[in-house]
């Protein structure tokens, strides 16, 4: 690793694939400290947004791309009690497991990032996941297809994702065809230490 560049400096240069898995394995032990130094705000914002829309916080919630579990901790603090997580990095999942907020954690294959049956989760989260080089824009439709009617999808797009017409276009596709209803959208802090913001969305499946 270039000693002059942190993991956070390099993360947005990643290309999808095994490189991403290895990168996050290597980052797992220092991830929490590094993003905390930059004021990582999106997990708490996403948890608050979902808590404001959820009717039953005991219903199963899937934290997609949960990483070291910072998002799971935020959902737990917001009152959600049945949280499962998935991530491609085994080392990230080890850090998430140690936080003690997940019912179940599953390592996902890069060819099958959504290894759960349709309708299994009435709530799905993707916090800090939908961005170029990580989860593709097609993930929006894939997640919505797995939700039951009335299910909720909370997710964030950072400045990189917001700049991509592909990501915003996939959201608009869901809304324009009335497959989903936009319940919440708020732009705010993501990593204020590096001047990056994000928008948190909550979609409800029609």
C-alpha positions in Angstrom: 0.0 0.0 0.0 1.2 3.5 -0.8 2.1 4.9 2.6 0.9 8.4 1.6 -2.6 7.1 0.7 -5.1 5.7 3.2 -7.6 3.0 2.4 -10.2 5.7 2.2 -8.1 7.6 -0.3 -8.1 4.6 -2.6 -11.5 3.0 -2.1 -13.2 5.0 -4.9 -10.6 3.9 -7.4 -11.6 0.2 -7.1 -12.9 -1.9 -10.0 -15.5 -4.5 -9.2 -14.2 -8.1 -8.7 -11.8 -9.9 -6.5 -9.7 -6.8 -6.0 -12.6 -5.3 -4.0 -12.9 -8.4 -1.7 -9.1 -8.3 -1.0 -9.1 -4.6 -0.4 -11.8 -4.8 2.2 -10.2 -7.8 3.9 -7.1 -5.7 4.3 -9.0 -2.7 5.5 -11.2 -4.5 8.0 -9.1 -3.9 11.1 -8.6 -0.2 10.6 -11.9 0.6 8.9 -13.9 1.8 11.9 -11.1 4.1 13.2 -10.5 5.6 9.8 -14.1 6.4 8.9 -14.7 7.6 12.5 -11.9 10.1 12.1 -13.8 11.5 9.1 -17.1 11.8 11.0 -18.9 8.9 9.2 -22.6 10.0 9.5 -24.6 8.0 7.0 -25.3 4.9 9.2 -27.1 6.9 11.9 -28.9 9.0 9.3 -30.1 5.9 7.5 -31.2 4.2 10.7 -33.2 7.3 11.8 -34.8 7.5 8.3 -35.9 3.8 8.4 -37.1 4.1 12.1 -39.3 6.9 11.0 -41.1 4.7 8.4 -41.0 1.2 9.9 -44.2 -0.1 11.5 -42.5 -3.1 13.2 -38.9 -2.8 14.3 -38.8 -6.4 15.4 -39.4 -7.6 11.8 -36.3 -8.9 10.0 -34.0 -6.3 8.5 -31.2 -7.3 6.0 -28.1 -5.1 6.1 -26.7 -5.6 2.6 -23.0 -5.0 2.4 -22.8 -4.6 6.1 -19.0 -4.3 6.3 -17.7 -4.1 9.8 -21.2 -3.6 11.2 -21.3 0.1 11.8 -24.7 0.2 10.0 -25.9 -2.7 12.1 -24.9 -0.9 15.3 -26.8 2.2 14.1 -30.0 0.2 13.3 -29.7 -1.6 16.7 -29.4 1.8 18.5 -32.5 3.0 16.6 -34.5 0.0 18.0 -34.3 -2.6 15.3 -34.0 -6.1 17.0 -33.7 -8.7 14.2 -30.8 -7.7 11.9 -29.0 -10.0 9.5 -26.0 -8.9 7.4 -24.2 -9.9 4.3 -20.8 -8.8 2.9 -18.3 -10.1 0.4 -15.4 -9.8 2.8 -14.9 -12.5 5.5 -12.6 -10.2 7.5 -15.2 -7.4 7.5 -17.8 -9.9 8.7 -15.5 -11.0 11.5 -15.5 -7.4 12.7 -19.3 -7.2 12.4 -19.8 -10.4 14.3 -17.8 -9.0 17.2 -20.2 -6.1 17.6 -23.0 -8.5 18.7 -25.9 -6.8 17.0 -26.5 -9.3 14.2 -28.7 -12.4 14.3 -26.9 -13.9 11.3 -24.1 -13.0 9.0 -23.5 -14.4 5.5 -20.5 -14.0 3.2 -21.8 -13.3 -0.3 -20.3 -14.5 -3.5 -19.5 -11.8 -6.1 -21.7 -13.6 -8.6 -24.7 -13.8 -6.2 -24.7 -10.8 -3.9 -28.4 -11.3 -3.0 -28.5 -14.8 -1.6 -32.0 -14.7 0.0 -35.5 -15.6 -1.2 -38.0 -13.0 -2.4 -40.1 -11.9 0.5 -37.7 -13.1 3.2 -37.0 -9.5 4.5 -39.7 -6.8 4.8 -36.8 -4.3 5.2 -33.5 -4.1 3.4 -30.7 -1.6 3.9 -27.7 -0.7 1.7 -25.7 1.9 3.6 -22.7 3.2 1.7 -22.9 0.3 -0.7 -24.3 1.8 -3.9 -21.4 3.5 -5.5 -19.3 3.0 -8.7 -16.8 0.2 -8.2 -18.9 -1.5 -5.6 -22.6 -2.5 -5.9 -23.9 -1.6 -9.4 -26.9 0.5 -10.1 -28.9 -2.6 -11.0 -28.9 -3.5 -7.3 -31.7 -1.1 -6.8 -34.1 -3.1 -9.0 -32.8 -6.4 -7.7 -33.5 -5.4 -4.1 -36.9 -4.1 -4.9 -37.8 -7.3 -6.6 -36.9 -9.3 -3.5 -39.0 -7.2 -1.1 -42.6 -8.1 -0.3 -45.4 -5.7 -1.1 -45.1 -2.8 1.3 -41.5 -3.6 2.0 -39.0 -0.8 2.7 -35.6 -0.2 1.2 -33.3 2.3 2.9 -30.1 3.2 1.1 -27.6 5.9 0.5 -25.9 7.4 -2.5 -22.7 9.4 -1.8 -21.5 12.2 -4.1 -19.9 9.6 -6.5 -23.2 7.7 -6.8 -25.3 10.9 -7.1 -23.0 12.0 -10.0 -23.9 8.8 -11.9 -27.0 9.0 -14.1 -27.1 5.2 -13.9 -27.9 5.2 -10.2 -30.3 8.1 -10.1 -31.9 6.7 -13.3 -32.6 3.3 -11.6 -34.3 5.0 -8.7 -36.5 7.1 -11.1 -37.4 4.0 -13.0 -38.9 2.5 -9.9 -40.8 5.7 -9.1 -41.9 6.4 -12.7 -43.5 3.0 -13.2 -45.1 3.2 -9.8 -43.3 0.1 -8.6 -42.2 2.1 -5.6 -43.1 5.1 -3.5 -40.5 7.6 -2.2 -41.1 7.9 1.5 -37.9 9.8 2.4 -35.1 11.6 0.8 -32.5 13.8 2.6 -29.1 15.1 1.6 -26.6 15.6 4.3 -23.3 14.6 5.9 -21.5 11.4 4.8 -17.8 11.8 5.5 -17.5 15.5 6.6 -13.8 15.2 7.3 -13.2 14.8 3.6 -16.1 17.0 2.5 -18.3 14.2 1.1 -22.0 14.2 1.4 -24.7 11.6 0.7 -28.5 11.3 0.1 -30.5 8.8 2.2 -33.6 7.4 0.5 -36.4 5.2 1.8 -38.5 3.5 -0.9 -41.6 1.5 -0.3 -42.6 -1.3 -2.7 -46.0 -0.8 -4.2 
